[in-house]
Amino acid sequence: MAIKNLKHILDEHPFFSGMKPEYMNLLAGCASNVRFKPGQFILREGQQANSFYLLREGEVALEICPPKRPPVPIQTLSAGEVLGWSWLVPPYRWRFDAQAIQPTRAIALDAKCLRKKCEEDGDLSFALLTRFSRVMVEHLQAARLQVLIASDKREAKKKR
């Protein structure tokens, strides 16, 4: 029953729009419900990336944490968005921190389970990689924007 309910939620999530029904059954078998409290870290840079998350409610802040400097905000994610792509790329370690800003509900998809299914089915692998490439580009664009904002702030300080 739980897998059937999760499949229904996955079917409705925009990230999986157009995904073949047989793949949705496989994904549901790797899925579970999770909740995060405000301030709780969901991902920590450098830790093993063994899942990704479909956000259903709440907000999550993505940050990079340079050594000996305060965290740099990159992007805020909310319901309908996807958190985590590092599970796709060896060595499967998170590239950033993610922290719940408000109570957050999500569907967690087990990356080890999915990597195994992707090894067995190249078409599934391609379908997921195509979707995640969009997520990676969004994060890259958000980071680029933050660099530009930081640069503008430095220039403004110099002029004072």
N, C-alpha and C positions, 0 to 999 in steps of 0.2 A: 504493500500500500504506500509506504513512504517513497519508494522509487517512482511509483506512478505519479504522486503529487509533485515530486521534484521534476519529473519529466514535463509536466504541465507548466511549471514555472520556467523551466529552461526554454520550452517551446515559445513562450511569450516574451522572452528577453530579446531586445533588439540585436544584441551581439550575434545571436544564432539565427537571425532571420534568413530564410532560404536554405538552411542546412537540411540535408537529407534526413528523413524520419529514422532510418536505421542508425544513423550516427547519433541522433538525439537519444535513442535508447542506450547506446554505449556510454554517452556522456552522463546520463542519469545514474548509471551504475557506478560512476566515479564521484558522485555529488553528495554533499551533506549540507544541512543548515548550520549556520554559525551566527553568533552575535558578539559585538564588541562594545565595551563601555567607552564613554568619552575619556580621552587620554590614553587609552590602551593602544599599544603598538601592535599592528597587524603584521608588518614586515620590518625587518631590521637589516640594513645594508651589510652584506658579507655573510649573512646566514643562509642556510640551505633553502632554495626555492623549490618547495615540494607541493605547491598548490597555486591556484589563482582564484579570484573571487569575482562573482557577479553581484554587484551592489543592488540591494533591493530597497533599502531605506537608510537615511543618514548621510553623513559627509565624512570624507577621509582626506587628510592632507598628505601630499607627497612632498618629501624633502630630501635634499642631499646634505650630508653632514661632513663638511671639509674638516681636516684635522685642526684642532686648536682654534676653531671658529664656530660661531653659532650656526644652527641649521639654516639652510637656504630653502625657502618655500618654492616649489616648482608648479604645483597644480593642486586644485581641490576637486575631488571626484564625488559624485552623488549618485542617487538611484538611477539605474539603467546603464551605468558605466561598468567597465571592467578594470580590476586592479590586479596587476602582476603579469609580466611577460617573461621574466627571467627563467622560468621553469622550462622554456623552450630552448635556451641557449647554454651549452656547456660553458663553464663548470656548474651551472644551475645554482647560482648564488644571486641574492637580491642586489640590485644596483642602487637602491635608495631605501629610505625609511617611509613607512606609511602609518599614520596614527589616526584613530577615530577622533573626529571633532565633536560629534554628537552620537547618541546611541545609533548603532549601525547593525543592520541585518543584511546577511549576504548568503549566497550559495558558494560553498568552497568546492572546488574540483581538484581531486587528488592528481597531482602531476605524474607521480610514478605510474599510476594506473593509466593515465592518458598517454604517457610516453610509450608504454608497452603496446597499447592499442594502435598508436601511430606507426610503430615499427612493423606491425602486422598488416597495416592498411595505408598505403601511400596516398590514396585519395583523401582519407580522413586527415592525414598529416598536412596535405596541401590546403584543405579547407580551413583547418585551424591556423596554419601559418599565414594564409591570406588575411584572415580576420585579425590576427595579432599584429601583422605588419602595420595595419592602420593604427592600432593602439600605440605601437612604438613610435610611429611618426607623430602622433598627437603629443606624446611625452617629450619627444625631441623638440617640437615646435614650442611647447610650454617652457622648456629649459632655455631655448634660444631667446624667447621673450624676456625671461628673467635676467639673462645676461645683458640684454639691451637696456633694461630698466636700471640695473645696477651700474652700468656704464654711464647712463645719463645722470644718475645721482652723483657719481664721482666727478663728472664734468661740472655739474652745478656747484659742487663744493669748491672746486678749484677756482671758479669765477668769483666766489665770495671773498 
